[in-house]
Amino acid sequence: MKISEVIKALNGELVQDQFQDSELEGAYTSDLLSDVMANAKSAGALITIQAHKNTVAVATLVNISLIIICNSRPIPEDMIEAARDEGIAIVRTAENQFVTSGRLFTLLGYR
């Protein structure tokens, strides 16, 4: 499923729209960035509440394509700029991480 299709299906707010609309190959949910570095898979989405520039740095290290910020957290401009520089999409949703993870799990065809 392409990033744009996921964004539409999640009914999220696209905050950073300059990205390559590639296929997502999975997702990882965590707020501990060292955990993301150790366990997230390439070409996936990161579901988190960590809305700061370091989240983008970690996403870049593991080749994350999409960051989904939950609970309507405010997203600082320096995070948006960093994601734009790296070509990483950022979406904000009012849903919590549990609901967002479940929806994405289903959208990506896991059972």
ZAMARGU-4260 file (C-alpha; in steps of 0.2 Angstrom, whole numbers, plus 5000, padded with zeros to 4 digits):
<rodrens>
0) 5000/5000/5000 | 5007/5017/4995 | 5010/5031/5008 | 4996/5042/5000 | 4984/5028/5002
5) 4988/5025/5020 | 4986/5043/5024 | 4969/5044/5015 | 4963/5028/5024 | 4969/5034/5041
10) 4960/5051/5038 | 4976/5059/5045 | 4982/5077/5043 | 4996/5078/5031 | 5009/5089/5039
15) 5024/5086/5028 | 5019/5083/5010 | 5036/5082/5001 | 5040/5064/5000 | 5041/5050/4987
20) 5025/5040/4987 | 5032/5023/4990 | 5025/5007/4995 | 5025/5004/5014 | 5032/4987/5019
25) 5027/4987/5037 | 5026/4998/5053 | 5033/5000/5070 | 5025/5008/5086 | 5036/5015/5099
30) 5040/5031/5109 | 5058/5025/5114 | 5069/5031/5099 | 5083/5018/5104 | 5070/5004/5102
35) 5065/5011/5085 | 5083/5011/5080 | 5085/4993/5085 | 5069/4986/5079 | 5060/4996/5065
40) 5061/4989/5048 | 5066/4999/5032 | 5053/5006/5021 | 5040/5006/5035 | 5030/5019/5045
45) 5033/5024/5063 | 5018/5027/5074 | 5023/5037/5089 | 5019/5053/5100 | 5037/5059/5099
50) 5035/5075/5089 | 5052/5082/5088 | 5067/5083/5077 | 5076/5068/5084 | 5062/5057/5078
55) 5066/5062/5060 | 5085/5058/5063 | 5080/5041/5069 | 5068/5038/5055 | 5082/5042/5043
60) 5094/5030/5051 | 5082/5015/5048 | 5075/5022/5032 | 5057/5025/5039 | 5046/5033/5025
65) 5031/5039/5036 | 5030/5046/5053 | 5013/5045/5061 | 5011/5057/5076 | 4996/5052/5087
70) 4985/5060/5100 | 4984/5077/5089 | 5001/5082/5096 | 5008/5098/5090 | 5022/5096/5078
75) 5036/5109/5079 | 5042/5117/5063 | 5060/5111/5065 | 5053/5093/5064 | 5043/5097/5048
80) 5059/5105/5040 | 5070/5090/5045 | 5057/5078/5037 | 5056/5089/5022 | 5075/5088/5020
85) 5074/5069/5021 | 5059/5066/5011 | 5049/5058/5025 | 5030/5061/5026 | 5023/5066/5043
90) 5004/5063/5047 | 4995/5069/5062 | 4980/5059/5069 | 4968/5062/5083 | 4968/5043/5086
95) 4980/5035/5100 | 4994/5023/5095 | 4984/5007/5099 | 4970/5012/5087 | 4982/5019/5074
100) 4992/5003/5075 | 4977/4992/5073 | 4971/5001/5058 | 4987/5001/5049 | 4990/4982/5054
105) 4973/4979/5044 | 4977/4991/5030 | 4994/4982/5026 | 4985/4965/5026 | 4992/4957/5042
110) 4981/4945/5051
</rodrens>
